[in-house]
Amino acid sequence: MTTLESRTIFTGRVIKLNQEKVRLPDNTVDDLEIVYHPGGAAIVAVNNNNQVCLLHQYRHAVGDWVWEIPAGMLEQDDSYPVKRAQQELQEESGCTAKQWIDLGNIQTSPGIFTEKVYLFLATEISYGEQRLEQGEVIEVRWVDFSKALQQAQDGKITDAKTCIALFRAARFINSS
């Protein structure tokens, strides 16, 4: 794909919105709106009791409380998403982990967003104090991993990164 024209429509704290004229691989030309987002890192933290850390977090964009795994936005200088994941786990849940497994990444909506979220499984958990940022309203809950997986499957957990991360982590979790 070749960008023929690009015009920034909006630049905010988190995103940039461009209107772009592009030449597609089949040589056709199309007008697109692309939302540029720095991406994020998300963590499936599982303790020794096979419980996963879920956050019950108020999300204004959907006007409701959402069940999610700890996650956060990458910064400009985040060349190692696992470091951001480690920071976010500590800030949002108060936990640290000794063992980290890369679960790959996801593209949240590749038709319009550049956002890529890197997923990790964290084990050998130690507990501490949350360090929430302004505007974060989060309740931490430890839920049996198999129950959380079932909630992702039956639609109680609706956050896409959480559902995908739980299913990817399942192959590493002993559910006996």
One Martini backbone bead per residue (centre of mass of N, CA, C, O) as a GRO file, in nm:
protein
  176
    1MET     BB    1   0.098   0.035   0.020
    2THR     BB    2   0.023   0.378  -0.076
    3THR     BB    3   0.072   0.705   0.015
    4LEU     BB    4  -0.056   1.000  -0.138
    5GLU     BB    5  -0.224   1.123   0.109
    6SER     BB    6  -0.202   1.342   0.413
    7ARG     BB    7  -0.430   1.440   0.686
    8THR     BB    8  -0.463   1.607   0.977
    9ILE     BB    9  -0.749   1.636   1.191
   10PHE     BB   10  -0.634   1.508   1.474
   11THR     BB   11  -0.482   1.594   1.801
   12GLY     BB   12  -0.408   1.425   2.095
   13ARG     BB   13  -0.299   1.263   2.374
   14VAL     BB   14  -0.334   0.967   2.215
   15ILE     BB   15  -0.438   1.056   1.930
   16LYS     BB   16  -0.444   1.028   1.566
   17LEU     BB   17  -0.617   1.178   1.283
   18ASN     BB   18  -0.637   1.059   0.950
   19GLN     BB   19  -0.650   1.150   0.609
   20GLU     BB   20  -0.628   0.903   0.341
   21LYS     BB   21  -0.464   0.841   0.037
   22VAL     BB   22  -0.462   0.517  -0.126
   23ARG     BB   23  -0.273   0.248  -0.257
   24LEU     BB   24  -0.354  -0.058  -0.331
   25PRO     BB   25  -0.249  -0.374  -0.423
   26ASP     BB   26  -0.473  -0.352  -0.677
   27ASN     BB   27  -0.445  -0.023  -0.759
   28THR     BB   28  -0.639   0.111  -0.593
   29VAL     BB   29  -0.823   0.392  -0.468
   30ASP     BB   30  -0.846   0.526  -0.128
   31ASP     BB   31  -1.037   0.656   0.144
   32LEU     BB   32  -0.908   0.718   0.474
   33GLU     BB   33  -0.940   0.658   0.829
   34ILE     BB   34  -0.675   0.703   1.071
   35VAL     BB   35  -0.584   0.569   1.387
   36TYR     BB   36  -0.331   0.674   1.596
   37HIS     BB   37  -0.169   0.438   1.818
   38PRO     BB   38   0.074   0.321   2.050
   39GLY     BB   39  -0.042   0.110   2.230
   40GLY     BB   40  -0.005  -0.201   2.430
   41ALA     BB   41  -0.027  -0.372   2.757
   42ALA     BB   42  -0.111  -0.710   2.876
   43ILE     BB   43  -0.221  -0.905   3.178
   44VAL     BB   44  -0.194  -1.241   3.291
   45ALA     BB   45  -0.245  -1.292   3.628
   46VAL     BB   46  -0.117  -1.581   3.811
   47ASN     BB   47  -0.150  -1.759   4.080
   48ASN     BB   48  -0.099  -2.043   4.287
   49ASN     BB   49  -0.441  -2.078   4.275
   50ASN     BB   50  -0.547  -2.017   3.981
   51GLN     BB   51  -0.568  -1.703   3.980
   52VAL     BB   52  -0.702  -1.415   3.830
   53CYS     BB   53  -0.652  -1.087   3.745
   54LEU     BB   54  -0.925  -0.867   3.790
   55LEU     BB   55  -1.075  -0.574   3.664
   56HIS     BB   56  -1.302  -0.335   3.793
   57GLN     BB   57  -1.381  -0.091   3.547
   58TYR     BB   58  -1.443   0.228   3.472
   59ARG     BB   59  -1.598   0.320   3.145
   60HIS     BB   60  -1.699   0.593   2.985
   61ALA     BB   61  -1.728   0.506   2.681
   62VAL     BB   62  -1.956   0.276   2.793
   63GLY     BB   63  -2.098   0.341   3.073
   64ASP     BB   64  -1.925   0.118   3.246
   65TRP     BB   65  -1.842  -0.175   3.382
   66VAL     BB   66  -1.528  -0.361   3.344
   67TRP     BB   67  -1.372  -0.658   3.263
   68GLU     BB   68  -1.014  -0.683   3.327
   69ILE     BB   69  -0.697  -0.669   3.256
   70PRO     BB   70  -0.410  -0.556   3.297
   71ALA     BB   71  -0.329  -0.226   3.149
   72GLY     BB   72  -0.139  -0.028   2.896
   73MET     BB   73   0.010   0.234   2.752
   74LEU     BB   74   0.232   0.319   2.538
   75GLU     BB   75   0.523   0.477   2.495
   76GLN     BB   76   0.747   0.616   2.293
   77ASP     BB   77   0.999   0.455   2.464
   78ASP     BB   78   0.861   0.160   2.420
   79SER     BB   79   1.057  -0.115   2.317
   80TYR     BB   80   0.947  -0.289   2.579
   81PRO     BB   81   0.645  -0.411   2.664
   82VAL     BB   82   0.714  -0.568   2.929
   83LYS     BB   83   0.778  -0.317   3.099
   84ARG     BB   84   0.495  -0.200   3.089
   85ALA     BB   85   0.355  -0.445   3.211
   86GLN     BB   86   0.499  -0.435   3.485
   87GLN     BB   87   0.399  -0.152   3.563
   88GLU     BB   88   0.090  -0.202   3.538
   89LEU     BB   89   0.060  -0.427   3.740
   90GLN     BB   90   0.152  -0.261   3.983
   91GLU     BB   91  -0.040  -0.016   3.964
   92GLU     BB   92  -0.329  -0.174   3.937
   93SER     BB   93  -0.266  -0.432   4.159
   94GLY     BB   94   0.027  -0.446   4.325
   95CYS     BB   95   0.194  -0.640   4.144
   96THR     BB   96   0.433  -0.899   4.096
   97ALA     BB   97   0.662  -1.085   3.871
   98LYS     BB   98   0.888  -1.346   3.774
   99GLN     BB   99   0.708  -1.462   3.539
  100TRP     BB  100   0.731  -1.434   3.171
  101ILE     BB  101   0.494  -1.459   2.894
  102ASP     BB  102   0.458  -1.453   2.560
  103LEU     BB  103   0.131  -1.401   2.373
  104GLY     BB  104   0.157  -1.176   2.190
  105ASN     BB  105  -0.061  -1.010   1.957
  106ILE     BB  106  -0.300  -0.746   1.882
  107GLN     BB  107  -0.556  -0.618   1.671
  108THR     BB  108  -0.827  -0.426   1.733
  109SER     BB  109  -0.878  -0.240   1.439
  110PRO     BB  110  -0.733  -0.262   1.127
  111GLY     BB  111  -0.920  -0.062   0.956
  112ILE     BB  112  -0.842   0.211   1.167
  113PHE     BB  113  -0.617   0.098   1.359
  114THR     BB  114  -0.273   0.084   1.491
  115GLU     BB  115  -0.322  -0.081   1.727
  116LYS     BB  116  -0.113  -0.269   1.957
  117VAL     BB  117  -0.137  -0.560   2.171
  118TYR     BB  118   0.052  -0.686   2.431
  119LEU     BB  119   0.082  -1.018   2.561
  120PHE     BB  120   0.081  -1.156   2.905
  121LEU     BB  121   0.221  -1.390   3.133
  122ALA     BB  122   0.192  -1.394   3.493
  123THR     BB  123   0.399  -1.529   3.753
  124GLU     BB  124   0.490  -1.536   4.060
  125ILE     BB  125   0.332  -1.372   4.285
  126SER     BB  126   0.333  -1.044   4.430
  127TYR     BB  127   0.224  -0.833   4.688
  128GLY     BB  128   0.075  -0.497   4.700
  129GLU     BB  129   0.040  -0.166   4.605
  130GLN     BB  130  -0.139   0.052   4.461
  131ARG     BB  131  -0.090   0.303   4.168
  132LEU     BB  132  -0.301   0.511   4.079
  133GLU     BB  133  -0.430   0.706   3.849
  134GLN     BB  134  -0.582   0.954   3.738
  135GLY     BB  135  -0.911   0.822   3.669
  136GLU     BB  136  -0.885   0.555   3.827
  137VAL     BB  137  -1.138   0.291   3.861
  138ILE     BB  138  -1.040   0.015   4.071
  139GLU     BB  139  -1.113  -0.335   4.114
  140VAL     BB  140  -0.974  -0.611   4.269
  141ARG     BB  141  -0.983  -0.953   4.137
  142TRP     BB  142  -0.976  -1.299   4.228
  143VAL     BB  143  -1.010  -1.554   3.979
  144ASP     BB  144  -1.078  -1.833   3.863
  145PHE     BB  145  -0.960  -1.924   3.569
  146SER     BB  146  -1.196  -2.103   3.465
  147LYS     BB  147  -1.412  -1.887   3.520
  148ALA     BB  148  -1.299  -1.664   3.338
  149LEU     BB  149  -1.310  -1.828   3.080
  150GLN     BB  150  -1.617  -1.866   3.090
  151GLN     BB  151  -1.686  -1.559   3.088
  152ALA     BB  152  -1.566  -1.516   2.806
  153GLN     BB  153  -1.747  -1.725   2.660
  154ASP     BB  154  -2.043  -1.604   2.777
  155GLY     BB  155  -2.004  -1.263   2.799
  156LYS     BB  156  -1.919  -1.122   3.070
  157ILE     BB  157  -1.662  -1.087   2.919
  158THR     BB  158  -1.597  -0.812   2.670
  159ASP     BB  159  -1.305  -0.770   2.656
  160ALA     BB  160  -1.094  -0.847   2.408
  161LYS     BB  161  -0.809  -0.873   2.537
  162THR     BB  162  -0.903  -1.058   2.765
  163CYS     BB  163  -1.014  -1.294   2.607
  164ILE     BB  164  -0.762  -1.360   2.439
  165ALA     BB  165  -0.558  -1.388   2.672
  166LEU     BB  166  -0.697  -1.621   2.819
  167PHE     BB  167  -0.683  -1.825   2.583
  168ARG     BB  168  -0.372  -1.814   2.550
  169ALA     BB  169  -0.304  -1.894   2.855
  170ALA     BB  170  -0.440  -2.177   2.895
  171ARG     BB  171  -0.195  -2.361   2.797
  172PHE     BB  172  -0.028  -2.280   3.080
  173ILE     BB  173  -0.267  -2.375   3.261
  174ASN     BB  174  -0.349  -2.552   3.544
  175SER     BB  175  -0.692  -2.688   3.568
  176SER     BB  176  -0.696  -2.907   3.824
   0.00000   0.00000   0.00000
